[in-house]
Amino acid sequence: VTNYLLEKSRTVKPGTGERNFHIFYQLVQGADTNLRKNLGLAQGADQYPTLSTCLTVDGHDDGEDFRETKQALDDVGVPANAIH
């Protein structure tokens, strides 16, 4: 698990071709319908205007990245009920 420090300006308004809060894109694209519903999330990142500056990144599959993140959390011992 890697931590990133973000400059405040990049968090509020990322530059062209940049994204912030990568896990949110992963969650919206990778979570099943039930989890998205339970969390009150839309069906895709395009439903969030503030995220629309860069919805995808070449070479990254947000759905697959979400599954890998969930597996990494499981690998380090985070309980399944905390991961959803």
C-alpha positions as CSV (number, residue, x, y, z in Angstrom):
1,V,0.0,0.0,0.0
2,T,1.5,3.3,-1.1
3,N,0.6,6.8,0.3
4,Y,0.7,9.9,-1.8
5,L,0.8,13.5,-0.6
6,L,-1.1,15.8,-2.8
7,E,-0.8,19.5,-3.1
8,K,-4.0,21.3,-2.1
9,S,-4.4,22.9,-5.5
10,R,-3.9,19.6,-7.3
11,T,-6.6,18.0,-5.1
12,V,-9.2,20.7,-5.8
13,K,-8.4,21.2,-9.5
14,P,-6.1,18.7,-11.1
15,G,-4.2,19.7,-14.2
16,T,-5.2,18.7,-17.7
17,G,-4.7,14.9,-18.1
18,E,-4.3,14.4,-14.3
19,R,-6.6,12.8,-11.8
20,N,-6.9,13.0,-8.0
21,F,-8.2,10.4,-5.6
22,H,-7.5,7.4,-7.9
23,I,-9.3,5.0,-5.6
24,F,-12.5,6.9,-6.2
25,Y,-12.2,6.3,-10.0
26,Q,-11.4,2.6,-9.2
27,L,-14.3,2.3,-6.8
28,V,-16.9,3.8,-9.2
29,Q,-15.7,1.7,-12.1
30,G,-14.9,-1.5,-10.3
31,A,-17.5,-1.9,-7.5
32,D,-20.4,-4.1,-8.2
33,T,-23.9,-2.5,-8.5
34,N,-24.8,-3.5,-4.9
35,L,-21.7,-1.8,-3.4
36,R,-22.2,1.3,-5.5
37,K,-25.9,1.5,-4.4
38,N,-25.0,1.0,-0.7
39,L,-22.4,3.8,-0.9
40,G,-24.7,6.1,-2.9
41,L,-22.4,6.2,-5.9
42,A,-23.3,6.8,-9.5
43,Q,-22.7,4.2,-12.2
44,G,-19.5,5.8,-13.6
45,A,-17.0,8.6,-13.1
46,D,-18.6,10.5,-15.9
47,Q,-21.5,11.2,-13.6
48,Y,-19.3,13.5,-11.5
49,P,-18.6,16.8,-13.3
50,T,-15.7,17.6,-11.1
51,L,-13.9,14.4,-12.2
52,S,-14.6,14.9,-15.9
53,T,-11.2,16.5,-16.7
54,C,-9.6,13.0,-17.0
55,L,-11.9,10.0,-16.8
56,T,-9.4,7.4,-18.1
57,V,-5.7,6.9,-18.1
58,D,-4.0,5.0,-21.0
59,G,-2.8,1.6,-19.8
60,H,-5.0,1.6,-16.7
61,D,-8.2,-0.4,-16.1
62,D,-9.8,1.2,-13.1
63,G,-12.0,-1.8,-12.6
64,E,-9.0,-4.2,-12.5
65,D,-7.1,-1.7,-10.4
66,F,-10.0,-1.8,-7.9
67,R,-9.9,-5.6,-7.7
68,E,-6.1,-5.5,-7.2
69,T,-6.5,-2.9,-4.4
70,K,-9.1,-5.1,-2.7
71,Q,-6.7,-8.1,-3.0
72,A,-3.8,-6.1,-1.6
73,L,-5.9,-5.1,1.4
74,D,-6.9,-8.7,2.0
75,D,-3.2,-9.7,1.6
76,V,-2.1,-7.3,4.5
77,G,-4.9,-8.6,6.7
78,V,-7.7,-6.1,6.4
79,P,-10.9,-7.9,7.4
80,A,-13.2,-8.6,4.4
81,N,-16.1,-6.8,6.2
82,A,-14.0,-3.6,6.3
83,I,-13.2,-3.9,2.5
84,H,-16.7,-4.6,1.4
